[in-house]
Amino acid sequence: MAAIFRPNANLAAALALLVIAALSIGCVVWWATWPRTNYARYIDWPVTQPVPFSHHHHVAGLGIDCRFCHTSVEISSNAGLPPTYTCMTCHSQIWTNAALLEPVRQSLSNDKPIVWNRVTDLPDYVYFNHSIHIAKGVGCSSCHGEVAQMPLTYKAKTLTMEFCLDCHRNPGPNLRPKTEIYNTEWHRSADTPSAEVLIAEYLIGGRNLTDCSICHR
């Protein structure tokens, strides 16, 4: 009786099994790693906005303080977005006919706020309070990156649970002097007070910062 399979069938079967195994492993690796990539988390991707606002121009170039636009950052959980009349404080005098700013002028004339697209968004089950972080010496750039150098705003940090816990477990290295809270280009130097001094200055302690109720309420 003639053989059903040729001699090279064993090699073909082995190669097929290897391909199937490689594809299976690849799928598992992709499933495990893809959600953790910067691409999937939209890190370093400028977000399209109704008006291409440049922090680099306004902050680094003109020296406008963060709190001029984000007025509630020191007193509220929400940093706040500027109403149109804040923008028009300057732009009623300069760039008054710029096509780029037509949405701003329309917003003012129609008494309808500009709908900005969120850049850093946390899940609904996560509670984050800007004011307490500011009060305890955490600078804007710790979570938002060097915003002053961004021509268009993008998400600079992962803002994952691991990212937050790394800081909550050991907050000292992430604290800075009060005078540098809003300086997004600040870095620690030999003159910077030690982590222990800053922890004592900001009265951090007395509660476990990794308690679930800190962020999940």
CYANA upper distance limits for C-alpha pairs under 8 A (distance plus 0.5 A):
  5 PHE  CA      9 ALA  CA      6.54
  8 ASN  CA     12 ALA  CA      6.87
  9 ALA  CA     13 ALA  CA      6.54
 10 ASN  CA     14 ALA  CA      6.64
 11 LEU  CA     15 LEU  CA      6.65
 12 ALA  CA     16 ALA  CA      6.60
 13 ALA  CA     17 LEU  CA      6.71
 14 ALA  CA     18 LEU  CA      6.70
 15 LEU  CA     19 VAL  CA      6.64
 16 ALA  CA     20 ILE  CA      6.69
 17 LEU  CA     21 ALA  CA      6.57
 18 LEU  CA     22 ALA  CA      6.53
 19 VAL  CA     23 LEU  CA      6.57
 20 ILE  CA     24 SER  CA      6.61
 21 ALA  CA     25 ILE  CA      6.66
 22 ALA  CA     26 GLY  CA      6.45
 23 LEU  CA     27 CYS  CA      6.58
 24 SER  CA     28 VAL  CA      6.86
 25 ILE  CA     29 VAL  CA      6.65
 26 GLY  CA     30 TRP  CA      6.51
 27 CYS  CA     31 TRP  CA      6.50
 28 VAL  CA     32 ALA  CA      6.67
 29 VAL  CA     33 THR  CA      6.47
 30 TRP  CA     34 TRP  CA      5.85
 31 TRP  CA     35 PRO  CA      7.92
 32 ALA  CA     36 ARG  CA      8.27
 33 THR  CA     37 THR  CA      7.10
 34 TRP  CA     40 ALA  CA      7.09
 35 PRO  CA     40 ALA  CA      6.07
 35 PRO  CA     41 ARG  CA      7.52
 36 ARG  CA     40 ALA  CA      7.33
 36 ARG  CA     41 ARG  CA      7.54
 37 THR  CA     41 ARG  CA      6.87
 38 ASN  CA     42 TYR  CA      6.40
 38 ASN  CA     43 ILE  CA      5.50
 38 ASN  CA     44 ASP  CA      8.16
 38 ASN  CA    158 THR  CA      8.18
 39 TYR  CA     43 ILE  CA      6.86
 41 ARG  CA    158 THR  CA      7.54
 42 TYR  CA    155 LYS  CA      7.41
 43 ILE  CA    154 TYR  CA      7.46
 43 ILE  CA    155 LYS  CA      5.50
 43 ILE  CA    156 ALA  CA      6.12
 43 ILE  CA    157 LYS  CA      7.23
 43 ILE  CA    158 THR  CA      7.43
 44 ASP  CA    154 TYR  CA      5.97
 44 ASP  CA    155 LYS  CA      6.13
 44 ASP  CA    156 ALA  CA      6.20
 45 TRP  CA    154 TYR  CA      5.88
 45 TRP  CA    155 LYS  CA      7.22
 46 PRO  CA    152 LEU  CA      6.23
 46 PRO  CA    153 THR  CA      6.00
 46 PRO  CA    154 TYR  CA      4.84
 46 PRO  CA    155 LYS  CA      7.98
 47 VAL  CA    117 ASN  CA      7.69
 47 VAL  CA    118 ARG  CA      8.47
 47 VAL  CA    119 VAL  CA      6.91
 47 VAL  CA    152 LEU  CA      7.89
 47 VAL  CA    153 THR  CA      7.00
 47 VAL  CA    154 TYR  CA      6.42
 48 THR  CA     52 PRO  CA      7.77
 48 THR  CA    117 ASN  CA      7.77
 49 GLN  CA     53 PHE  CA      8.16
 49 GLN  CA    116 TRP  CA      6.49
 49 GLN  CA    117 ASN  CA      6.44
 50 PRO  CA    103 PRO  CA      7.55
 50 PRO  CA    114 ILE  CA      7.92
 50 PRO  CA    115 VAL  CA      7.81
 50 PRO  CA    116 TRP  CA      7.05
 51 VAL  CA    100 LEU  CA      7.37
 51 VAL  CA    101 LEU  CA      7.30
 51 VAL  CA    103 PRO  CA      7.37
 51 VAL  CA    104 VAL  CA      8.18
 52 PRO  CA    100 LEU  CA      8.37
 52 PRO  CA    152 LEU  CA      7.14
 53 PHE  CA    151 PRO  CA      8.08
 53 PHE  CA    152 LEU  CA      6.89
 53 PHE  CA    153 THR  CA      8.26
 54 SER  CA     58 HIS  CA      6.89
 54 SER  CA    150 MET  CA      7.13
 54 SER  CA    151 PRO  CA      5.03
 54 SER  CA    152 LEU  CA      5.75
 54 SER  CA    153 THR  CA      7.66
 55 HIS  CA     59 VAL  CA      5.86
 55 HIS  CA     60 ALA  CA      7.70
 55 HIS  CA    147 VAL  CA      6.86
 55 HIS  CA    148 ALA  CA      5.81
 55 HIS  CA    149 GLN  CA      7.30
 55 HIS  CA    150 MET  CA      6.19
 55 HIS  CA    151 PRO  CA      6.42
 55 HIS  CA    152 LEU  CA      7.43
 55 HIS  CA    153 THR  CA      7.62
 56 HIS  CA     60 ALA  CA      5.54
 56 HIS  CA     61 GLY  CA      6.74
 56 HIS  CA    147 VAL  CA      7.78
 56 HIS  CA    148 ALA  CA      5.29
 56 HIS  CA    149 GLN  CA      5.16
 56 HIS  CA    150 MET  CA      5.61
 56 HIS  CA    151 PRO  CA      5.55
 56 HIS  CA    152 LEU  CA      8.44
 57 HIS  CA     61 GLY  CA      5.13
 57 HIS  CA     62 LEU  CA      6.88
 57 HIS  CA    151 PRO  CA      7.52
 58 HIS  CA     62 LEU  CA      5.47
 58 HIS  CA     63 GLY  CA      6.94
 58 HIS  CA     64 ILE  CA      6.38
 59 VAL  CA     63 GLY  CA      5.12
 59 VAL  CA     64 ILE  CA      5.31
 59 VAL  CA     65 ASP  CA      7.12
 59 VAL  CA     66 CYS  CA      8.10
 59 VAL  CA    148 ALA  CA      5.89
 60 ALA  CA     64 ILE  CA      8.25
 60 ALA  CA    148 ALA  CA      5.78
 60 ALA  CA    149 GLN  CA      7.20
 64 ILE  CA     68 PHE  CA      7.37
 65 ASP  CA     69 CYS  CA      8.38
 65 ASP  CA    182 TYR  CA      7.92
 66 CYS  CA     70 HIS  CA      6.46
 66 CYS  CA    182 TYR  CA      7.09
 67 ARG  CA     71 THR  CA      5.35
 67 ARG  CA     72 SER  CA      8.08
 67 ARG  CA     73 VAL  CA      7.56
 69 CYS  CA     80 GLY  CA      8.17
 69 CYS  CA     81 LEU  CA      6.83
 69 CYS  CA     82 PRO  CA      5.30
 69 CYS  CA     86 THR  CA      7.63
 70 HIS  CA     79 ALA  CA      5.86
 70 HIS  CA     80 GLY  CA      5.48
 70 HIS  CA     81 LEU  CA      6.05
 70 HIS  CA     82 PRO  CA      6.78
 71 THR  CA     79 ALA  CA      7.33
 71 THR  CA     80 GLY  CA      6.77
 71 THR  CA     81 LEU  CA      8.23
 71 THR  CA     82 PRO  CA      8.07
 72 SER  CA     76 SER  CA      5.96
 72 SER  CA     78 ASN  CA      7.18
 72 SER  CA     79 ALA  CA      5.65
 72 SER  CA     80 GLY  CA      6.11
 73 VAL  CA     77 SER  CA      7.60
 73 VAL  CA     78 ASN  CA      6.74
 73 VAL  CA     79 ALA  CA      4.36
 73 VAL  CA     80 GLY  CA      7.14
 73 VAL  CA    130 HIS  CA      6.25
 73 VAL  CA    131 SER  CA      6.10
 73 VAL  CA    134 ILE  CA      8.20
 74 GLU  CA     79 ALA  CA      8.07
 74 GLU  CA    130 HIS  CA      7.42
 74 GLU  CA    131 SER  CA      4.95
 74 GLU  CA    132 ILE  CA      8.25
 74 GLU  CA    134 ILE  CA      6.85
 74 GLU  CA    135 ALA  CA      7.74
 75 ILE  CA    130 HIS  CA      8.48
 75 ILE  CA    131 SER  CA      5.70
 76 SER  CA    129 ASN  CA      7.39
 76 SER  CA    130 HIS  CA      6.96
 76 SER  CA    131 SER  CA      5.85
 77 SER  CA    128 PHE  CA      6.98
 77 SER  CA    129 ASN  CA      4.29
 77 SER  CA    130 HIS  CA      5.25
 77 SER  CA    131 SER  CA      6.22
 77 SER  CA    132 ILE  CA      8.34
 78 ASN  CA    129 ASN  CA      7.20
 78 ASN  CA    130 HIS  CA      6.56
 78 ASN  CA    131 SER  CA      8.39
 79 ALA  CA    130 HIS  CA      6.70
 79 ALA  CA    131 SER  CA      8.41
 82 PRO  CA     86 THR  CA      6.45
 82 PRO  CA     87 CYS  CA      7.75
 83 PRO  CA     87 CYS  CA      7.68
 83 PRO  CA    113 PRO  CA      7.27
 83 PRO  CA    114 ILE  CA      8.47
 84 THR  CA     88 MET  CA      6.80
 84 THR  CA    104 VAL  CA      7.02
 84 THR  CA    107 SER  CA      7.19
 84 THR  CA    108 LEU  CA      6.59
 84 THR  CA    113 PRO  CA      7.02
 84 THR  CA    114 ILE  CA      7.72
 85 TYR  CA     89 THR  CA      6.59
 85 TYR  CA    108 LEU  CA      7.41
 86 THR  CA     90 CYS  CA      8.28
 87 CYS  CA     91 HIS  CA      6.72
 87 CYS  CA    104 VAL  CA      8.17
 88 MET  CA     92 SER  CA      5.53
 88 MET  CA     93 GLN  CA      8.48
 88 MET  CA    104 VAL  CA      8.32
 88 MET  CA    105 ARG  CA      8.47
 89 THR  CA     93 GLN  CA      8.22
 90 CYS  CA     94 ILE  CA      6.72
 91 HIS  CA     95 TRP  CA      6.41
 91 HIS  CA     96 THR  CA      6.26
 92 SER  CA     96 THR  CA      6.23
 95 TRP  CA    101 LEU  CA      8.38
 96 THR  CA    101 LEU  CA      8.45
 97 ASN  CA    101 LEU  CA      8.11
 97 ASN  CA    102 GLU  CA      8.24
 98 ALA  CA    102 GLU  CA      7.37
101 LEU  CA    105 ARG  CA      7.04
102 GLU  CA    106 GLN  CA      6.58
103 PRO  CA    107 SER  CA      6.48
103 PRO  CA    114 ILE  CA      8.08
104 VAL  CA    108 LEU  CA      6.89
104 VAL  CA    114 ILE  CA      7.73
105 ARG  CA    109 SER  CA      6.69
106 GLN  CA    110 ASN  CA      6.36
107 SER  CA    111 ASP  CA      6.19
107 SER  CA    112 LYS  CA      5.46
107 SER  CA    113 PRO  CA      6.17
107 SER  CA    114 ILE  CA      6.66
108 LEU  CA    112 LYS  CA      7.19
108 LEU  CA    113 PRO  CA      8.15
119 VAL  CA    153 THR  CA      7.85
119 VAL  CA    154 TYR  CA      6.66
119 VAL  CA    155 LYS  CA      6.38
120 THR  CA    155 LYS  CA      6.39
122 LEU  CA    126 VAL  CA      6.88
122 LEU  CA    159 LEU  CA      8.21
125 TYR  CA    216 HIS  CA      6.61
125 TYR  CA    217 ARG  CA      7.85
126 VAL  CA    215 CYS  CA      6.04
126 VAL  CA    216 HIS  CA      5.80
126 VAL  CA    217 ARG  CA      8.01
127 TYR  CA    214 ILE  CA      8.29
127 TYR  CA    215 CYS  CA      5.37
127 TYR  CA    216 HIS  CA      6.35
127 TYR  CA    217 ARG  CA      7.23
128 PHE  CA    215 CYS  CA      7.00
129 ASN  CA    133 HIS  CA      7.32
130 HIS  CA    134 ILE  CA      6.78
131 SER  CA    135 ALA  CA      6.54
132 ILE  CA    136 LYS  CA      6.57
133 HIS  CA    137 GLY  CA      6.91
133 HIS  CA    138 VAL  CA      5.76
133 HIS  CA    139 GLY  CA      8.31
134 ILE  CA    138 VAL  CA      5.84
134 ILE  CA    139 GLY  CA      7.01
134 ILE  CA    140 CYS  CA      8.40
134 ILE  CA    181 ILE  CA      7.57
135 ALA  CA    202 TYR  CA      8.11
136 LYS  CA    175 LEU  CA      8.11
136 LYS  CA    202 TYR  CA      5.81
136 LYS  CA    203 LEU  CA      8.30
136 LYS  CA    204 ILE  CA      7.83
137 GLY  CA    175 LEU  CA      5.50
137 GLY  CA    176 ARG  CA      5.96
137 GLY  CA    177 PRO  CA      7.07
137 GLY  CA    178 LYS  CA      6.72
137 GLY  CA    181 ILE  CA      7.07
137 GLY  CA    198 LEU  CA      8.45
137 GLY  CA    202 TYR  CA      7.37
138 VAL  CA    142 SER  CA      7.27
138 VAL  CA    174 ASN  CA      6.91
138 VAL  CA    175 LEU  CA      5.67
138 VAL  CA    176 ARG  CA      7.01
138 VAL  CA    181 ILE  CA      7.06
139 GLY  CA    143 CYS  CA      8.34
139 GLY  CA    175 LEU  CA      7.79
139 GLY  CA    176 ARG  CA      7.41
139 GLY  CA    180 GLU  CA      7.70
139 GLY  CA    181 ILE  CA      4.76
139 GLY  CA    182 TYR  CA      6.52
139 GLY  CA    183 ASN  CA      7.94
139 GLY  CA    184 THR  CA      7.82
140 CYS  CA    144 HIS  CA      6.42
140 CYS  CA    145 GLY  CA      7.85
140 CYS  CA    181 ILE  CA      7.04
140 CYS  CA    182 TYR  CA      6.48
140 CYS  CA    183 ASN  CA      8.19
140 CYS  CA    184 THR  CA      6.90
141 SER  CA    145 GLY  CA      4.63
141 SER  CA    146 GLU  CA      5.88
141 SER  CA    147 VAL  CA      7.33
141 SER  CA    182 TYR  CA      8.38
141 SER  CA    183 ASN  CA      8.25
141 SER  CA    184 THR  CA      5.41
141 SER  CA    185 GLU  CA      8.16
142 SER  CA    174 ASN  CA      7.64
143 CYS  CA    156 ALA  CA      8.02
143 CYS  CA    157 LYS  CA      6.58
143 CYS  CA    159 LEU  CA      7.74
144 HIS  CA    155 LYS  CA      7.26
144 HIS  CA    156 ALA  CA      6.26
144 HIS  CA    157 LYS  CA      6.96
145 GLY  CA    155 LYS  CA      8.39
145 GLY  CA    156 ALA  CA      5.74
145 GLY  CA    157 LYS  CA      7.30
145 GLY  CA    184 THR  CA      7.55
146 GLU  CA    150 MET  CA      7.65
146 GLU  CA    184 THR  CA      5.45
146 GLU  CA    185 GLU  CA      6.46
147 VAL  CA    153 THR  CA      7.54
147 VAL  CA    184 THR  CA      6.88
148 ALA  CA    184 THR  CA      6.80
148 ALA  CA    185 GLU  CA      8.04
150 MET  CA    154 TYR  CA      8.08
158 THR  CA    163 PHE  CA      7.24
159 LEU  CA    163 PHE  CA      6.07
159 LEU  CA    164 CYS  CA      7.08
160 THR  CA    164 CYS  CA      7.01
161 MET  CA    165 LEU  CA      6.58
162 GLU  CA    166 ASP  CA      6.54
163 PHE  CA    167 CYS  CA      7.43
164 CYS  CA    168 HIS  CA      6.74
165 LEU  CA    169 ARG  CA      6.32
165 LEU  CA    210 THR  CA      7.17
166 ASP  CA    170 ASN  CA      7.00
166 ASP  CA    171 PRO  CA      8.50
167 CYS  CA    171 PRO  CA      5.34
167 CYS  CA    174 ASN  CA      7.46
168 HIS  CA    209 LEU  CA      5.94
168 HIS  CA    210 THR  CA      6.60
169 ARG  CA    209 LEU  CA      7.35
169 ARG  CA    210 THR  CA      7.10
171 PRO  CA    175 LEU  CA      7.11
171 PRO  CA    199 ILE  CA      8.43
172 GLY  CA    195 ALA  CA      4.86
172 GLY  CA    196 GLU  CA      7.14
172 GLY  CA    198 LEU  CA      7.43
172 GLY  CA    199 ILE  CA      6.58
173 PRO  CA    195 ALA  CA      6.18
175 LEU  CA    195 ALA  CA      7.56
175 LEU  CA    198 LEU  CA      7.15
175 LEU  CA    199 ILE  CA      8.25
176 ARG  CA    180 GLU  CA      6.90
176 ARG  CA    181 ILE  CA      7.13
176 ARG  CA    188 ARG  CA      8.32
176 ARG  CA    192 THR  CA      8.17
176 ARG  CA    198 LEU  CA      7.69
177 PRO  CA    181 ILE  CA      7.30
177 PRO  CA    192 THR  CA      8.14
177 PRO  CA    193 PRO  CA      8.17
177 PRO  CA    198 LEU  CA      7.95
180 GLU  CA    186 TRP  CA      7.19
188 ARG  CA    192 THR  CA      6.35
193 PRO  CA    197 VAL  CA      6.55
193 PRO  CA    198 LEU  CA      6.97
194 SER  CA    198 LEU  CA      6.86
195 ALA  CA    199 ILE  CA      6.55
196 GLU  CA    200 ALA  CA      6.76
197 VAL  CA    201 GLU  CA      6.59
198 LEU  CA    202 TYR  CA      6.56
199 ILE  CA    203 LEU  CA      6.51
199 ILE  CA    204 ILE  CA      5.79
199 ILE  CA    205 GLY  CA      8.32
200 ALA  CA    204 ILE  CA      6.94
209 LEU  CA    214 ILE  CA      7.11
210 THR  CA    214 ILE  CA      7.44
211 ASP  CA    215 CYS  CA      8.46
212 CYS  CA    216 HIS  CA      6.29
213 SER  CA    217 ARG  CA      6.11
